[in-house]
Each structure stands twice: as C-alpha cells, then as structure tokens.
Amino acid sequence: MPNKNIFCVNCESLTSNIIKYGKDSNNQQRYLCKECKKTFINDTTPFKNLKISEYTFKKFIGFMIDDTTMEVISRNLRLDIKSIHYYRFIVFKAIEDIQDSIKLNGR
C-alpha cells in the first residue's frame, strides 16, 4: 500500500512507486523506490544531516545559552572546533527570520 507524502530522495519519484523495505539499526522505517531501485529513510527531523545526536546538539545549545566559549564547548563535547562553529552557524541561521521580533539582552 502506498504511503502518503513520501517521495524518493534520490530520483523524486512519486508515492505510488515507494514501498516499505524493512527497518534500519535505529528501528526507523526504510523505503524502496521501484523507479531507481534505491532505499532511503524518510527522515524529516532538523538533525537528519548532522553527524551528532539530538542529545549532543541540545547540550551544545545549552552551552551557548550559558555563554560558554567555543573552545570550552569543543573540549566538553569532544568535538572539533570547526564543527562547533558550524553548529553555531546553524543555530543562528535558524533564528534569523524571527530575530527581529525577539528582544535579547547582552551579546
């Protein structure tokens, strides 16, 4: 039976060409595209392209709220400083559209 609102992330084939195809190691539903014969996971979370867990990213945001330096965050989370700068960019980019309606104190 076709699944609603799912399309192939590889060839953008329509829902009628998508079938369920087991589960991955994290128990997420896998799908198979009948057009391009490739499998994929329909992940729509904001963390789908990040190489860290949601828990670690939330800890990172907590450090940012506490005004911790990037070097200290990098050391505490055991992540490269370049990754920390990239995650900070992601956070700032995400709030870019709403920043005019929010009044913040400090830096």
N, C-alpha and C positions, 0 to 999 in steps of 0.2 A: 504494500500500500504506500503511495507517495506521501512524503512528509511536507507539511506546509512551510513556506518561507525558507526553504533550503535550496541553495544553488551551489553548483560546483565551484570551488575556489580556484580551480586550475583552468577550466575552459568556460566557466559561467553558464553551464548547461542548466536547463530548467528543472523544476522539481520532479517532473514526470520521469526523468532519466536517473534519479537518485534512489538508491536502496540502502537499507541498513546493512552494515557489514561487520558486526561484532563490536567488541569494546577494547579500548587500549588498556595499558597497565594502570592508569588512574581511574578506570571504570567509566570513562567517557565514551559516548556512542560514536562509533566510526561509521562512515558512509562510503559507498562505492558509486562512482559515476559510470553509467553504462556507455556514455559517449567516449570519454578519454581513458577509461579503464583505470583511473587513479582513485586512491582512497584519501579521505580527509576527515577532520573533526570539525564540526560546526561550532567553533568557539567564538562567542561574541563578547567576552569579557574584555575590559580595558587592559588586562595583563597578558593577553594572548601572545604578544610579540616580545614580552620581556623575558629575560633568562633567569629572573629571580621569582621567588614565590610571592604570593599576595601578602603573606605574613611579614616577610622581609621588607617589602615595599611600604607596608603600614608602619613598621618600625622606622624606616627611613623618613617618612613624613613626620612621625613623632619627633625625631631628632631635629628636623627642620623647624618645627613649631617651637622647640626648646632653644632655638638659635645656636645650635651646635655647629662648629666649623666643619667644612667638608673633609678635612684631614682626619678629624676625630670620628666622623661618621664612617669614613672608609675603613679605619682601623677597627672600630667596634663591629661593623657588619662583615668585615673581612672581604671587602670588595675593592676593586681597582678605583683609583681616584677619578679616572676618566668615566667610568660607569656612574659614579656618584654625580658628576657634573651633568651627564646625560639624563639621569633620573630627575635632577633638579630642573633641567630644561623642560622635561615632560610635564612636571607639576605646574611650572609657570605658564606653559603653553595651554594647559587645560583650563586654567583660571583666567586666561587672557580676556575672554569675552565678557566675563562677569566682574572684572576688577573695578570698573567704573562705578558699580552700584554698591561696592563694599568699602567701608571706611576702616583702615587699619592704622594702628599707632606704631611708632618705631620705624625700623628699617624695612 
